[in-house]
Amino acid sequence: MTKPTYDKYYKEKNYFGEPYLGLVEFFKEYEPKGKVLDLGCGQGRDALFLGRLGYTVKGIDISKVGLDQMNQIANNENLKVIGEVGDVYTYPISSEYDLVLLDSMLHFYKSDIKKETNFIKRVASELKVGGVLCNFMIKGAKREKHLKSILKDIEADWKILSDNYTDYPEADSQFHMYIIKKIRGENMDSL
């Protein structure tokens, strides 16, 4: 594994700021407060917030610097949050996870489109029936359409829980919230 580029940014505490308002509202209201897999968790902006709400969270990231910061805060606050160094693109989505969070993981830039397309296909396919996929990505009609077309091709039925936008004040931009629940998978009964 190469040295993560984010390590230099994570020397600054809370580099990416606070969770999006839309993410906060969704997870406060969502029940039950189950197990979350936060892929690309960084310093734990979302994972720590979710832990404070009562979720059990496992965060995966390539940056040991960010994970050490998150793990220290979680330990100090006795949160059910743990971070582990790993490759988000290959980390298995086991049936223990009720929700999978992808915050700013997908951009679908020309140079990354194949890798990210394969990534979201794998995550969506491995997600258990009844599991929730929470994707937050910068607003853009083309990338949103691409994401939805990928998920439409997965042999599963989805219930849309959120297809909205939320502000990200730190970046002065909006993010697309696409949160879906897998209600039927290949060769499986519906919930």
C-alpha positions as CSV (number, residue, x, y, z in Angstrom):
1,M,0.0,0.0,0.0
2,T,1.3,3.4,-0.9
3,K,1.4,6.3,1.7
4,P,-2.0,7.9,1.6
5,T,-2.1,11.5,0.4
6,Y,-4.7,12.4,3.0
7,D,-2.2,11.9,5.8
8,K,-0.8,15.3,5.3
9,Y,-4.3,16.9,5.4
10,Y,-5.3,15.0,8.5
11,K,-2.5,16.6,10.5
12,E,-5.1,19.3,10.9
13,K,-7.9,18.1,13.2
14,N,-11.3,17.9,11.7
15,Y,-10.0,18.7,8.2
16,F,-13.4,18.1,6.4
17,G,-15.6,19.8,9.0
18,E,-19.0,18.5,10.2
19,P,-21.4,16.0,8.7
20,Y,-23.8,17.3,6.1
21,L,-27.1,18.5,7.5
22,G,-29.0,15.9,5.3
23,L,-26.9,13.1,6.7
24,V,-27.5,14.3,10.3
25,E,-31.3,14.5,9.7
26,F,-31.5,11.1,8.0
27,F,-29.5,9.1,10.6
28,K,-31.2,10.8,13.6
29,E,-34.6,9.7,12.3
30,Y,-33.6,6.2,11.0
31,E,-34.5,3.2,13.0
32,P,-33.1,0.8,14.1
33,K,-29.7,2.2,15.0
34,G,-27.8,-0.8,13.7
35,K,-24.3,-1.5,12.4
36,V,-22.8,0.9,9.9
37,L,-19.8,0.3,7.6
38,D,-18.3,3.6,6.7
39,L,-16.1,3.1,3.7
40,G,-13.5,6.0,3.3
41,C,-14.2,7.3,6.9
42,G,-11.1,9.4,7.1
43,Q,-10.9,11.2,10.5
44,G,-14.3,9.9,11.4
45,R,-16.5,13.0,10.7
46,D,-19.5,10.7,10.0
47,A,-18.5,7.7,12.0
48,L,-18.1,9.6,15.3
49,F,-21.4,11.4,14.8
50,L,-23.2,8.1,14.2
51,G,-21.5,6.5,17.2
52,R,-22.9,9.4,19.3
53,L,-26.4,8.6,18.0
54,G,-26.0,5.0,19.2
55,Y,-25.0,3.2,16.0
56,T,-22.2,0.7,16.0
57,V,-19.7,1.8,13.3
58,K,-16.7,0.3,11.6
59,G,-14.7,2.7,9.5
60,I,-12.4,1.6,6.8
61,D,-9.7,4.0,5.3
62,I,-6.2,3.9,3.9
63,S,-5.0,6.7,6.2
64,K,-3.7,5.5,9.5
65,V,-3.3,9.1,10.7
66,G,-7.0,9.8,10.2
67,L,-8.0,6.5,11.8
68,D,-5.8,7.0,14.8
69,Q,-7.5,10.3,15.4
70,M,-11.0,8.8,15.1
71,N,-10.1,5.8,17.3
72,Q,-8.7,8.0,20.0
73,I,-11.9,10.2,20.1
74,A,-14.1,7.1,20.0
75,N,-12.1,5.5,22.9
76,N,-12.3,8.8,24.9
77,E,-16.0,9.0,24.5
78,N,-16.7,5.2,24.9
79,L,-18.3,5.0,21.5
80,K,-19.0,1.8,19.6
81,V,-16.8,3.1,16.7
82,I,-13.6,1.4,15.4
83,G,-11.4,2.3,12.5
84,E,-9.3,-0.1,10.5
85,V,-6.8,0.4,7.8
86,G,-8.0,-1.2,4.6
87,D,-8.7,-0.8,0.9
88,V,-12.3,0.4,0.6
89,Y,-12.4,-1.0,-3.0
90,T,-12.0,-4.6,-1.8
91,Y,-13.3,-4.6,1.7
92,P,-16.1,-7.2,2.0
93,I,-19.6,-6.1,2.7
94,S,-20.6,-8.8,5.2
95,S,-24.2,-9.4,6.3
96,E,-23.4,-8.0,9.8
97,Y,-23.8,-4.5,8.4
98,D,-27.2,-2.9,8.3
99,L,-26.0,0.3,6.5
100,V,-23.1,1.1,4.2
101,L,-22.0,4.7,4.1
102,L,-20.2,6.1,1.1
103,D,-19.5,9.8,1.7
104,S,-17.6,11.5,-1.1
105,M,-16.3,8.2,-2.4
106,L,-17.9,8.4,-5.9
107,H,-17.1,11.2,-8.4
108,F,-17.2,9.3,-11.7
109,Y,-14.5,11.4,-13.2
110,K,-13.3,10.1,-16.5
111,S,-10.1,8.7,-15.0
112,D,-12.0,6.9,-12.2
113,I,-15.3,5.9,-13.8
114,K,-14.4,2.2,-14.4
115,K,-13.0,1.7,-10.9
116,E,-15.8,3.5,-9.2
117,T,-18.5,1.7,-11.3
118,N,-17.0,-1.7,-10.4
119,F,-16.8,-0.6,-6.7
120,I,-20.5,0.5,-6.4
121,K,-21.6,-2.6,-8.3
122,R,-19.7,-4.8,-5.8
123,V,-21.0,-2.9,-2.7
124,A,-24.6,-3.0,-3.9
125,S,-24.4,-6.7,-4.9
126,E,-22.8,-7.7,-1.5
127,L,-25.2,-5.6,0.6
128,K,-27.7,-7.9,2.4
129,V,-31.4,-7.8,1.7
130,G,-32.8,-5.2,4.1
131,G,-29.5,-3.4,4.1
132,V,-29.3,0.4,3.3
133,L,-26.8,2.0,1.0
134,C,-26.2,5.7,1.8
135,N,-24.3,7.5,-0.9
136,F,-23.3,11.2,-0.7
137,M,-21.6,12.8,-3.7
138,I,-21.2,16.2,-5.1
139,K,-24.3,17.4,-7.0
140,G,-24.1,16.7,-10.8
141,A,-26.8,15.5,-13.1
142,K,-24.4,13.3,-15.2
143,R,-22.9,11.5,-12.2
144,E,-26.3,11.1,-10.5
145,K,-27.7,9.5,-13.7
146,H,-24.7,7.2,-13.9
147,L,-25.1,6.0,-10.3
148,K,-28.7,5.3,-10.8
149,S,-28.1,3.4,-14.0
150,I,-25.5,1.2,-12.3
151,L,-27.9,0.4,-9.4
152,K,-30.7,-0.3,-11.8
153,D,-28.6,-3.0,-13.5
154,I,-28.0,-4.8,-10.2
155,E,-30.3,-7.8,-9.8
156,A,-32.1,-6.4,-6.8
157,D,-35.1,-4.2,-5.9
158,W,-34.5,-1.0,-4.1
159,K,-36.7,1.3,-2.0
160,I,-35.6,4.9,-2.3
161,L,-35.4,6.4,1.2
162,S,-33.8,9.7,0.0
163,D,-33.1,11.3,-3.4
164,N,-32.4,14.8,-2.3
165,Y,-29.6,17.4,-1.9
166,T,-27.9,18.7,1.2
167,D,-25.6,21.6,1.7
168,Y,-22.0,21.2,2.6
169,P,-21.1,24.7,4.0
170,E,-17.4,24.0,4.4
171,A,-17.1,23.5,0.6
172,D,-19.8,25.9,-0.3
173,S,-21.5,23.2,-2.4
174,Q,-24.4,20.8,-2.5
175,F,-24.2,17.0,-2.3
176,H,-26.6,14.5,-3.7
177,M,-28.1,12.2,-1.0
178,Y,-29.1,8.9,-2.6
179,I,-30.1,6.5,0.2
180,I,-31.7,3.2,-0.8
181,K,-32.8,0.0,0.9
182,K,-32.3,-3.4,-0.7
183,I,-35.7,-5.0,-0.5
184,R,-35.1,-8.0,-2.8
185,G,-31.9,-9.6,-4.1
186,E,-31.0,-12.2,-6.6
187,N,-32.7,-15.5,-5.7
188,M,-34.0,-14.0,-2.4
189,D,-37.4,-13.2,-1.0
190,S,-38.4,-9.7,-0.3
191,L,-38.6,-8.4,3.3
